Amino acid sequence: MTSTHATACPHCGWPDGGEPFQVLSRHTTATGRTEWTRCGCGSLQVRVIDGCGTRVVSRSGPASGSAPARSGTASR
């Protein structure tokens, strides 16, 4: 995983301020909360929620083959 200063997922463009595709776990910390989430493209993200707001502090690339099919592009 790499740290990030972006405001959107570099793999799919989903805004970091938007709701994550899937929340995997939540952990209370002394200063707020840490969440492990998965973006719609499959990228694993670590989000910190504290007095400064919510920010993605680390993310992976999407797992190969994990991106969901876009509507209208599913194979038949």
MMTF fields as JSON, N, C-alpha, C and O atoms, coordinates in Angstrom:
{
  "mmtfVersion": "1.0.0",
  "mmtfProducer": "UNKNOWN",
  "numBonds": 303,
  "numAtoms": 304,
  "numGroups": 76,
  "numChains": 1,
  "numModels": 1,
  "chainsPerModel": [1],
  "groupsPerChain": [76],
  "chainIdList": ["A"],
  "bondAtomList": [4, 2, 8, 6, 12, 10, 16, 14, 20, 18, 24, 22, 28, 26, 32, 30, 36, 34, 40, 38, 44, 42, 48, 46, 52, 50, 56, 54, 60, 58, 64, 62, 68, 66, 72, 70, 76, 74, 80, 78, 84, 82, 88, 86, 92, 90, 96, 94, 100, 98, 104, 102, 108, 106, 112, 110, 116, 114, 120, 118, 124, 122, 128, 126, 132, 130, 136, 134, 140, 138, 144, 142, 148, 146, 152, 150, 156, 154, 160, 158, 164, 162, 168, 166, 172, 170, 176, 174, 180, 178, 184, 182, 188, 186, 192, 190, 196, 194, 200, 198, 204, 202, 208, 206, 212, 210, 216, 214, 220, 218, 224, 222, 228, 226, 232, 230, 236, 234, 240, 238, 244, 242, 248, 246, 252, 250, 256, 254, 260, 258, 264, 262, 268, 266, 272, 270, 276, 274, 280, 278, 284, 282, 288, 286, 292, 290, 296, 294, 300, 298],
  "bondOrderList": [1, 1, 1, 1, 1, 1, 1, 1, 1, 1, 1, 1, 1, 1, 1, 1, 1, 1, 1, 1, 1, 1, 1, 1, 1, 1, 1, 1, 1, 1, 1, 1, 1, 1, 1, 1, 1, 1, 1, 1, 1, 1, 1, 1, 1, 1, 1, 1, 1, 1, 1, 1, 1, 1, 1, 1, 1, 1, 1, 1, 1, 1, 1, 1, 1, 1, 1, 1, 1, 1, 1, 1, 1, 1, 1],
  "groupList": [{"groupName": "MET", "atomNameList": ["N", "CA", "C", "O"], "elementList": ["N", "C", "C", "O"], "formalChargeList": [0, 0, 0, 0], "bondAtomList": [1, 0, 2, 1, 3, 2], "bondOrderList": [1, 1, 2], "singleLetterCode": "M", "chemCompType": "L-PEPTIDE LINKING"}, {"groupName": "THR", "atomNameList": ["N", "CA", "C", "O"], "elementList": ["N", "C", "C", "O"], "formalChargeList": [0, 0, 0, 0], "bondAtomList": [1, 0, 2, 1, 3, 2], "bondOrderList": [1, 1, 2], "singleLetterCode": "T", "chemCompType": "L-PEPTIDE LINKING"}, {"groupName": "SER", "atomNameList": ["N", "CA", "C", "O"], "elementList": ["N", "C", "C", "O"], "formalChargeList": [0, 0, 0, 0], "bondAtomList": [1, 0, 2, 1, 3, 2], "bondOrderList": [1, 1, 2], "singleLetterCode": "S", "chemCompType": "L-PEPTIDE LINKING"}, {"groupName": "HIS", "atomNameList": ["N", "CA", "C", "O"], "elementList": ["N", "C", "C", "O"], "formalChargeList": [0, 0, 0, 0], "bondAtomList": [1, 0, 2, 1, 3, 2], "bondOrderList": [1, 1, 2], "singleLetterCode": "H", "chemCompType": "L-PEPTIDE LINKING"}, {"groupName": "ALA", "atomNameList": ["N", "CA", "C", "O"], "elementList": ["N", "C", "C", "O"], "formalChargeList": [0, 0, 0, 0], "bondAtomList": [1, 0, 2, 1, 3, 2], "bondOrderList": [1, 1, 2], "singleLetterCode": "A", "chemCompType": "L-PEPTIDE LINKING"}, {"groupName": "CYS", "atomNameList": ["N", "CA", "C", "O"], "elementList": ["N", "C", "C", "O"], "formalChargeList": [0, 0, 0, 0], "bondAtomList": [1, 0, 2, 1, 3, 2], "bondOrderList": [1, 1, 2], "singleLetterCode": "C", "chemCompType": "L-PEPTIDE LINKING"}, {"groupName": "PRO", "atomNameList": ["N", "CA", "C", "O"], "elementList": ["N", "C", "C", "O"], "formalChargeList": [0, 0, 0, 0], "bondAtomList": [1, 0, 2, 1, 3, 2], "bondOrderList": [1, 1, 2], "singleLetterCode": "P", "chemCompType": "L-PEPTIDE LINKING"}, {"groupName": "GLY", "atomNameList": ["N", "CA", "C", "O"], "elementList": ["N", "C", "C", "O"], "formalChargeList": [0, 0, 0, 0], "bondAtomList": [1, 0, 2, 1, 3, 2], "bondOrderList": [1, 1, 2], "singleLetterCode": "G", "chemCompType": "PEPTIDE LINKING"}, {"groupName": "TRP", "atomNameList": ["N", "CA", "C", "O"], "elementList": ["N", "C", "C", "O"], "formalChargeList": [0, 0, 0, 0], "bondAtomList": [1, 0, 2, 1, 3, 2], "bondOrderList": [1, 1, 2], "singleLetterCode": "W", "chemCompType": "L-PEPTIDE LINKING"}, {"groupName": "ASP", "atomNameList": ["N", "CA", "C", "O"], "elementList": ["N", "C", "C", "O"], "formalChargeList": [0, 0, 0, 0], "bondAtomList": [1, 0, 2, 1, 3, 2], "bondOrderList": [1, 1, 2], "singleLetterCode": "D", "chemCompType": "L-PEPTIDE LINKING"}, {"groupName": "GLU", "atomNameList": ["N", "CA", "C", "O"], "elementList": ["N", "C", "C", "O"], "formalChargeList": [0, 0, 0, 0], "bondAtomList": [1, 0, 2, 1, 3, 2], "bondOrderList": [1, 1, 2], "singleLetterCode": "E", "chemCompType": "L-PEPTIDE LINKING"}, {"groupName": "PHE", "atomNameList": ["N", "CA", "C", "O"], "elementList": ["N", "C", "C", "O"], "formalChargeList": [0, 0, 0, 0], "bondAtomList": [1, 0, 2, 1, 3, 2], "bondOrderList": [1, 1, 2], "singleLetterCode": "F", "chemCompType": "L-PEPTIDE LINKING"}, {"groupName": "GLN", "atomNameList": ["N", "CA", "C", "O"], "elementList": ["N", "C", "C", "O"], "formalChargeList": [0, 0, 0, 0], "bondAtomList": [1, 0, 2, 1, 3, 2], "bondOrderList": [1, 1, 2], "singleLetterCode": "Q", "chemCompType": "L-PEPTIDE LINKING"}, {"groupName": "VAL", "atomNameList": ["N", "CA", "C", "O"], "elementList": ["N", "C", "C", "O"], "formalChargeList": [0, 0, 0, 0], "bondAtomList": [1, 0, 2, 1, 3, 2], "bondOrderList": [1, 1, 2], "singleLetterCode": "V", "chemCompType": "L-PEPTIDE LINKING"}, {"groupName": "LEU", "atomNameList": ["N", "CA", "C", "O"], "elementList": ["N", "C", "C", "O"], "formalChargeList": [0, 0, 0, 0], "bondAtomList": [1, 0, 2, 1, 3, 2], "bondOrderList": [1, 1, 2], "singleLetterCode": "L", "chemCompType": "L-PEPTIDE LINKING"}, {"groupName": "ARG", "atomNameList": ["N", "CA", "C", "O"], "elementList": ["N", "C", "C", "O"], "formalChargeList": [0, 0, 0, 0], "bondAtomList": [1, 0, 2, 1, 3, 2], "bondOrderList": [1, 1, 2], "singleLetterCode": "R", "chemCompType": "L-PEPTIDE LINKING"}, {"groupName": "ILE", "atomNameList": ["N", "CA", "C", "O"], "elementList": ["N", "C", "C", "O"], "formalChargeList": [0, 0, 0, 0], "bondAtomList": [1, 0, 2, 1, 3, 2], "bondOrderList": [1, 1, 2], "singleLetterCode": "I", "chemCompType": "L-PEPTIDE LINKING"}],
  "groupTypeList": [0, 1, 2, 1, 3, 4, 1, 4, 5, 6, 3, 5, 7, 8, 6, 9, 7, 7, 10, 6, 11, 12, 13, 14, 2, 15, 3, 1, 1, 4, 1, 7, 15, 1, 10, 8, 1, 15, 5, 7, 5, 7, 2, 14, 12, 13, 15, 13, 16, 9, 7, 5, 7, 1, 15, 13, 13, 2, 15, 2, 7, 6, 4, 2, 7, 2, 4, 6, 4, 15, 2, 7, 1, 4, 2, 15],
  "groupIdList": [1, 2, 3, 4, 5, 6, 7, 8, 9, 10, 11, 12, 13, 14, 15, 16, 17, 18, 19, 20, 21, 22, 23, 24, 25, 26, 27, 28, 29, 30, 31, 32, 33, 34, 35, 36, 37, 38, 39, 40, 41, 42, 43, 44, 45, 46, 47, 48, 49, 50, 51, 52, 53, 54, 55, 56, 57, 58, 59, 60, 61, 62, 63, 64, 65, 66, 67, 68, 69, 70, 71, 72, 73, 74, 75, 76],
  "secStructList": [7, 5, 7, 7, 7, 7, 1, 5, 7, 6, 6, 6, 7, 7, 5, 6, 6, 1, 7, 7, 1, 3, 3, 3, 3, 3, 3, 3, 7, 1, 1, 3, 3, 3, 3, 3, 3, 3, 7, 6, 6, 1, 7, 3, 3, 3, 3, 3, 3, 3, 6, 6, 3, 3, 3, 3, 3, 3, 3, 7, 7, 7, 7, 6, 6, 7, 1, 7, 7, 7, 6, 6, 7, 7, 7, 7],
  "xCoordList": [0.836, 0.0, 0.875, 2.002, 0.337, 1.072, 0.27, -0.957, 0.972, 0.255, -0.315, 0.094, -1.255, -1.936, -2.21, -2.492, -2.125, -2.53, -3.619, -4.021, -4.092, -5.124, -6.483, -6.676, -7.4, -8.764, -9.724, -10.935, -9.174, -9.978, -9.116, -7.887, -9.779, -9.06, -8.292, -8.894, -6.985, -6.225, -6.52, -6.111, -7.23, -7.507, -8.837, -8.969, -9.846, -11.163, -11.758, -12.746, -11.161, -11.646, -12.747, -13.235, -13.157, -14.204, -13.686, -12.574, -14.462, -13.975, -13.782, -14.616, -12.676, -12.408, -13.471, -13.712, -14.11, -15.167, -16.476, -17.378, -16.602, -17.819, -17.846, -16.845, -18.987, -19.115, -18.277, -18.266, -17.567, -16.812, -17.761, -18.9, -17.298, -18.091, -18.433, -19.562, -17.448, -17.643, -16.772, -15.574, -17.352, -16.582, -16.237, -17.126, -14.947, -14.495, -14.382, -14.736, -13.892, -13.813, -13.671, -13.197, -14.099, -13.988, -13.307, -13.593, -12.395, -11.658, -11.588, -11.139, -12.033, -11.956, -10.517, -9.843, -10.053, -8.714, -8.83, -9.93, -7.712, -7.71, -8.171, -8.688, -7.988, -8.338, -9.543, -9.935, -10.137, -11.287, -11.532, -11.833, -11.402, -11.702, -10.851, -10.519, -10.505, -9.834, -10.772, -11.339, -10.936, -11.764, -10.947, -10.216, -11.078, -10.546, -11.724, -12.753, -11.574, -12.661, -12.159, -10.955, -13.112, -12.777, -13.537, -14.754, -12.814, -13.395, -14.139, -13.924, -14.988, -15.711, -14.799, -15.184, -13.587, -12.644, -11.856, -11.107, -12.027, -11.325, -10.129, -9.523, -9.773, -8.648, -8.954, -10.005, -8.046, -8.18, -7.712, -6.675, -8.462, -8.14, -8.166, -8.949, -7.311, -7.347, -7.783, -7.118, -8.909, -9.449, -9.331, -9.609, -8.911, -8.854, -9.964, -10.076, -10.783, -11.869, -11.556, -11.525, -11.322, -11.001, -11.496, -12.33, -11.004, -11.429, -11.129, -11.717, -10.236, -9.893, -10.776, -10.665, -11.646, -12.516, -12.131, -11.536, -12.472, -12.182, -11.161, -11.294, -10.14, -9.15, -8.603, -8.481, -8.277, -7.642, -6.151, -5.533, -5.572, -4.155, -3.292, -2.071, -3.91, -3.166, -4.131, -5.303, -3.628, -4.473, -3.608, -2.438, -4.213, -3.542, -4.098, -5.027, -3.527, -4.123, -5.231, -5.277, -6.117, -7.174, -6.577, -5.606, -7.169, -6.749, -7.089, -8.13, -6.24, -6.503, -7.811, -8.047, -8.647, -9.928, -11.0, -12.072, -10.743, -11.735, -12.658, -13.634, -12.381, -13.229, -14.61, -14.726, -15.676, -17.024, -17.34, -16.817, -18.189, -18.599, -19.425, -20.282, -19.185, -19.985, -21.272, -21.303, -22.335, -23.624, -23.527, -22.921, -24.122, -24.107, -22.889, -22.812, -21.898, -20.698, -20.543, -19.535, -21.509, -21.398, -21.427, -22.176, -20.597, -20.582, -21.822, -22.365, -22.256, -23.479, -23.153, -24.047],
  "yCoordList": [-1.179, 0.0, 1.234, 1.226, 2.278, 3.533, 4.629, 4.56, 5.643, 6.778, 7.616, 7.483, 8.472, 9.228, 10.651, 10.905, 11.564, 12.948, 13.316, 14.476, 12.339, 12.565, 12.787, 12.458, 13.341, 13.512, 12.569, 12.626, 11.697, 10.703, 9.465, 9.537, 8.342, 7.098, 7.246, 7.586, 7.001, 7.142, 6.03, 6.114, 4.989, 3.86, 3.987, 3.534, 4.616, 4.712, 6.122, 6.401, 7.016, 8.383, 8.64, 9.766, 7.617, 7.815, 8.792, 8.614, 9.813, 10.8, 10.189, 9.413, 10.549, 10.035, 10.49, 9.807, 11.624, 12.11, 11.369, 11.526, 10.561, 9.782, 8.556, 8.199, 7.928, 6.705, 5.598, 5.456, 4.808, 3.685, 2.608, 2.505, 1.827, 0.74, -0.272, -0.756, -0.585, -1.589, -1.243, -1.007, -1.211, -1.043, -2.434, -3.245, -2.71, -4.031, -4.12, -5.143, -3.054, -3.04, -1.609, -0.726, -1.402, -0.102, -0.319, -1.286, 0.602, 0.488, 1.85, 2.822, 1.922, 3.156, 3.378, 2.447, 4.62, 4.991, 6.099, 6.581, 6.506, 7.566, 8.898, 9.747, 9.086, 10.37, 10.307, 11.331, 9.144, 9.019, 7.586, 6.737, 7.313, 5.975, 5.7, 6.618, 4.446, 3.981, 2.994, 2.117, 3.136, 2.212, 1.618, 2.326, 0.317, -0.366, -0.499, -1.077, 0.03, 0.011, -0.512, -0.607, -0.847, -1.256, -0.348, -0.195, 0.253, 1.106, 0.222, -0.99, 0.802, 0.061, -0.634, -1.643, -0.105, -0.722, -1.868, -2.564, -2.064, -3.141, -2.687, -3.5, -1.411, -0.882, -0.907, -0.427, -1.463, -1.47, -0.122, 0.38, 0.478, 1.803, 1.801, 1.076, 2.612, 2.86, 4.308, 5.223, 4.512, 5.852, 6.189, 5.358, 7.433, 7.946, 8.968, 9.887, 8.812, 9.749, 10.348, 9.635, 11.671, 12.333, 13.773, 14.112, 14.611, 15.994, 16.781, 17.84, 16.291, 16.951, 16.481, 17.01, 15.508, 14.971, 13.554, 12.832, 13.162, 11.823, 11.948, 12.789, 11.101, 11.104, 9.704, 8.921, 9.4, 8.131, 8.325, 9.198, 7.513, 7.656, 6.605, 6.751, 5.545, 4.517, 3.759, 3.59, 3.299, 2.507, 1.598, 1.878, 0.51, -0.434, -0.231, 0.548, -0.932, -0.986, -2.022, -2.857, -1.987, -2.999, -4.383, -4.529, -5.385, -6.759, -7.088, -6.665, -7.821, -8.143, -8.91, -9.892, -8.441, -9.081, -8.744, -9.348, -7.775, -7.495, -6.338, -6.113, -5.6, -4.457, -4.948, -5.869, -4.333, -4.763, -4.411, -3.437, -5.202, -4.936, -3.671, -3.456, -2.828, -1.636, -2.019, -2.961, -1.289, -1.632, -1.57, -0.658, -2.536, -2.582, -3.236, -3.379, -3.654, -4.266, -5.725, -6.357, -6.254, -7.643, -8.582, -8.371, -9.621, -10.587, -11.455, -11.703, -11.903, -12.736, -14.122, -14.961],
  "zCoordList": [0.0, 0.0, 0.0, 0.496, -0.56, -0.605, 0.07, 0.142, 0.566, 1.144, 0.009, -1.145, 0.346, -0.694, -0.247, 0.924, -1.181, -0.957, -1.95, -2.034, -2.696, -3.713, -3.045, -1.875, -3.798, -3.3, -4.003, -3.788, -4.849, -5.563, -5.792, -5.803, -5.972, -6.253, -7.565, -8.583, -7.571, -8.808, -9.811, -10.969, -9.373, -10.248, -10.979, -12.117, -10.314, -10.948, -10.895, -11.575, -10.089, -10.022, -9.003, -8.906, -8.232, -7.234, -6.172, -5.675, -5.816, -4.845, -3.453, -2.987, -2.797, -1.454, -0.468, 0.527, -0.718, 0.158, -0.005, 0.819, -1.054, -1.28, -0.386, 0.235, -0.331, 0.46, -0.181, -1.404, 0.65, 0.087, -0.421, 0.036, -1.345, -1.895, -0.8, -0.723, 0.044, 1.091, 2.295, 2.14, 3.482, 4.72, 5.224, 5.482, 5.364, 5.793, 7.305, 7.892, 7.95, 9.409, 9.904, 9.189, 11.163, 11.831, 13.175, 13.883, 13.519, 14.768, 15.436, 14.829, 16.693, 17.454, 17.896, 18.337, 17.775, 18.222, 19.252, 19.524, 19.824, 20.83, 20.245, 20.97, 18.942, 18.327, 17.405, 16.845, 17.232, 16.329, 15.926, 16.765, 14.626, 14.115, 12.879, 12.128, 12.675, 11.464, 10.779, 11.43, 9.475, 8.691, 7.56, 6.868, 7.378, 6.206, 5.246, 5.597, 4.045, 3.076, 1.738, 1.497, 0.875, -0.485, -1.432, -1.321, -2.362, -3.393, -4.403, -4.436, -5.203, -6.228, -7.224, -7.816, -7.417, -8.366, -7.731, -8.416, -6.413, -5.734, -4.916, -4.218, -4.983, -4.231, -2.734, -2.309, -1.938, -0.491, 0.03, -0.406, 0.962, 1.475, 2.999, 3.613, 3.601, 5.033, 5.195, 4.709, 5.885, 6.11, 7.587, 8.451, 7.87, 9.233, 9.374, 8.562, 10.4, 10.691, 12.057, 13.06, 12.093, 13.355, 13.309, 12.469, 14.187, 14.24, 12.975, 12.757, 12.146, 10.875, 9.73, 8.624, 9.957, 8.911, 8.541, 9.341, 7.328, 6.818, 5.7, 4.811, 5.757, 4.679, 4.469, 5.411, 3.225, 2.874, 3.108, 2.499, 3.99, 4.312, 3.628, 3.57, 3.108, 2.394, 1.497, 1.834, 0.343, -0.555, -1.412, -1.671, -1.84, -2.738, -4.136, -4.346, -5.067, -6.39, -6.372, -5.468, -7.345, -7.388, -7.642, -8.385, -7.017, -7.28, -8.73, -9.233, -9.39, -10.794, -10.916, -10.212, -11.816, -12.058, -11.045, -11.072, -10.128, -9.097, -9.43, -8.715, -10.489, -10.818, -11.227, -12.036, -10.669, -11.026, -12.469, -13.012, -13.076, -14.455, -14.508, -13.651, -15.503, -15.684, -16.38, -17.172, -16.086, -16.692, -18.206, -18.768, -18.843, -20.3, -20.891, -22.112, -20.053, -20.594, -20.163, -20.479, -19.46, -18.991, -20.195, -21.149, -20.13, -21.228, -21.167, -20.09, -22.293, -22.36, -22.779, -22.89]
}
